[in-house]
């Protein structure tokens, strides 16, 4: 049996670009970041941008609940992205 194999490029490069945009312009949401990425000729859709942003937020929230508030203060900005 032949199964479908995804040929989507890895998300690491796009995550890095999103992280850079978020650090540069902290108050921009995923929609504004989508527009900025489109200006830089990024072909990804808004749903993918949302999924990558939400995944980063969910990961930091899970770590926040596991480590506690005191540990998060010690870690500083490492877990923002």
Secondary structure as a PSIPRED ss2 file (coil, helix, strand):
# PSIPRED VFORMAT (PSIPRED V4.0)

   1 X C   1.000  0.000  0.000
   2 X C   1.000  0.000  0.000
   3 X C   1.000  0.000  0.000
   4 X C   1.000  0.000  0.000
   5 X C   1.000  0.000  0.000
   6 X C   1.000  0.000  0.000
   7 X C   1.000  0.000  0.000
   8 X C   1.000  0.000  0.000
   9 X C   1.000  0.000  0.000
  10 X C   1.000  0.000  0.000
  11 X C   1.000  0.000  0.000
  12 X H   0.000  1.000  0.000
  13 X H   0.000  1.000  0.000
  14 X H   0.000  1.000  0.000
  15 X H   0.000  1.000  0.000
  16 X H   0.000  1.000  0.000
  17 X H   0.000  1.000  0.000
  18 X H   0.000  1.000  0.000
  19 X H   0.000  1.000  0.000
  20 X H   0.000  1.000  0.000
  21 X H   0.000  1.000  0.000
  22 X H   0.000  1.000  0.000
  23 X H   0.000  1.000  0.000
  24 X H   0.000  1.000  0.000
  25 X C   1.000  0.000  0.000
  26 X C   1.000  0.000  0.000
  27 X C   1.000  0.000  0.000
  28 X C   1.000  0.000  0.000
  29 X C   1.000  0.000  0.000
  30 X H   0.000  1.000  0.000
  31 X H   0.000  1.000  0.000
  32 X H   0.000  1.000  0.000
  33 X H   0.000  1.000  0.000
  34 X H   0.000  1.000  0.000
  35 X H   0.000  1.000  0.000
  36 X H   0.000  1.000  0.000
  37 X H   0.000  1.000  0.000
  38 X H   0.000  1.000  0.000
  39 X H   0.000  1.000  0.000
  40 X C   1.000  0.000  0.000
  41 X C   1.000  0.000  0.000
  42 X C   1.000  0.000  0.000
  43 X C   1.000  0.000  0.000
  44 X C   1.000  0.000  0.000
  45 X C   1.000  0.000  0.000
  46 X H   0.000  1.000  0.000
  47 X H   0.000  1.000  0.000
  48 X H   0.000  1.000  0.000
  49 X H   0.000  1.000  0.000
  50 X H   0.000  1.000  0.000
  51 X H   0.000  1.000  0.000
  52 X H   0.000  1.000  0.000
  53 X H   0.000  1.000  0.000
  54 X H   0.000  1.000  0.000
  55 X H   0.000  1.000  0.000
  56 X H   0.000  1.000  0.000
  57 X H   0.000  1.000  0.000
  58 X H   0.000  1.000  0.000
  59 X H   0.000  1.000  0.000
  60 X H   0.000  1.000  0.000
  61 X H   0.000  1.000  0.000
  62 X H   0.000  1.000  0.000
  63 X H   0.000  1.000  0.000
  64 X H   0.000  1.000  0.000
  65 X H   0.000  1.000  0.000
  66 X H   0.000  1.000  0.000
  67 X H   0.000  1.000  0.000
  68 X C   1.000  0.000  0.000
  69 X H   0.000  1.000  0.000
  70 X H   0.000  1.000  0.000
  71 X H   0.000  1.000  0.000
  72 X H   0.000  1.000  0.000
  73 X H   0.000  1.000  0.000
  74 X H   0.000  1.000  0.000
  75 X H   0.000  1.000  0.000
  76 X H   0.000  1.000  0.000
  77 X H   0.000  1.000  0.000
  78 X H   0.000  1.000  0.000
  79 X H   0.000  1.000  0.000
  80 X C   1.000  0.000  0.000
  81 X C   1.000  0.000  0.000
